[in-house]
Amino acid sequence: MDNKSPNEVTPHRPTLSVLKAILIGWLLVNVPALIIMLGILLIGVRIEPRIWWLFLLIGIVLGWTWWSFTVPRWRRWAISSGIPADRLQKFAVATGLTWSKGSIFEKTEMKLKD
């Protein structure tokens, strides 16, 4: 009889599917970044429509900052939940959640100290 709990993490049985991790990543990383960007733009256009481009720029900077801060934390969480790092990266890039390794945009991530 196997004494392992059905919820116990093993190398062959991750507790989280890649698809679920990607969905959670989108909800925690990209959706808030888009809301930040569009929200600042819309508020700015309402306040001063003639300089909409300034609010767009501010929104992009703040949205990107959110993405740069949260994506490494999401990645660490997903990997610690049993998702293989290579599969996570492959699907994250394919769905637009992250950039490919080595990309200039990927280098904007605020890396975590181990």
C-alpha positions in Angstrom: 0.0 0.0 0.0 1.3 3.4 -0.9 1.4 5.8 2.0 1.6 9.0 -0.2 -1.1 11.5 0.1 -3.0 12.1 -3.2 -2.0 15.8 -3.0 1.6 15.1 -2.4 4.0 16.7 -5.0 6.2 14.2 -6.7 8.6 14.8 -9.6 6.1 13.1 -12.0 2.9 14.6 -10.6 2.9 18.4 -10.4 0.1 19.9 -8.3 -0.6 22.5 -10.9 -1.1 22.2 -14.7 0.8 24.5 -17.1 -2.4 25.8 -18.5 -3.7 26.8 -15.0 -0.3 28.4 -14.1 -0.5 30.5 -17.4 -4.1 31.5 -16.7 -3.1 32.6 -13.1 -0.1 34.4 -14.6 -2.3 36.3 -17.0 -4.7 37.3 -14.2 -2.0 38.4 -11.8 0.5 39.9 -14.2 -0.8 40.9 -17.6 -4.4 41.9 -16.8 -3.4 44.3 -14.1 -0.6 45.8 -16.3 -3.2 46.4 -19.1 -5.6 48.0 -16.6 -2.9 50.3 -15.3 -1.9 51.4 -18.8 -5.4 51.9 -20.1 -6.7 53.4 -16.8 -4.0 56.0 -16.7 -4.6 56.8 -20.4 -8.4 57.2 -19.9 -8.0 59.3 -16.8 -5.4 61.5 -18.5 -7.6 62.0 -21.6 -10.5 63.0 -19.3 -8.2 65.4 -17.4 -6.3 66.9 -20.3 -7.1 65.5 -23.8 -4.4 67.6 -25.6 -1.6 65.7 -23.9 -3.0 62.2 -24.1 0.4 60.9 -25.3 2.0 61.9 -21.9 -0.6 59.8 -20.0 -0.1 57.0 -22.5 3.7 57.1 -21.8 3.1 57.2 -18.0 0.7 54.3 -18.3 3.2 52.2 -20.3 6.0 52.9 -17.8 3.9 52.0 -14.8 2.3 49.0 -16.4 5.6 47.7 -17.5 7.0 48.2 -14.0 4.1 46.1 -12.7 4.9 43.4 -15.2 8.7 43.5 -14.5 8.1 43.2 -10.8 5.4 40.5 -10.8 6.4 38.1 -13.6 9.5 36.7 -11.8 7.4 36.2 -8.6 4.7 34.4 -10.6 7.4 32.3 -12.3 9.0 31.3 -8.9 5.5 30.4 -7.6 4.6 28.3 -10.6 8.0 26.4 -10.6 7.6 25.8 -6.8 4.2 24.4 -7.5 5.7 21.6 -9.6 5.7 23.1 -13.2 8.9 22.3 -15.1 10.7 25.6 -15.8 11.2 24.8 -19.5 7.5 24.0 -20.2 6.4 27.0 -18.2 8.7 29.3 -20.3 7.6 27.7 -23.6 3.9 28.2 -22.9 4.3 31.6 -21.2 6.1 32.9 -24.4 3.5 31.3 -26.7 0.6 33.0 -24.8 2.3 36.4 -24.6 2.7 36.3 -20.8 6.5 36.6 -21.0 9.2 37.3 -23.5 11.6 34.8 -24.9 14.9 34.2 -23.0 17.6 36.6 -24.0 15.1 39.1 -25.4 15.9 42.8 -24.6 12.4 43.0 -23.1 13.0 39.9 -20.9 16.0 41.7 -19.5 13.6 44.3 -17.9 12.4 41.7 -15.4 13.2 42.6 -11.8 15.1 39.4 -11.0 14.7 37.8 -7.6 17.6 37.1 -5.3 17.8 33.4 -4.6 
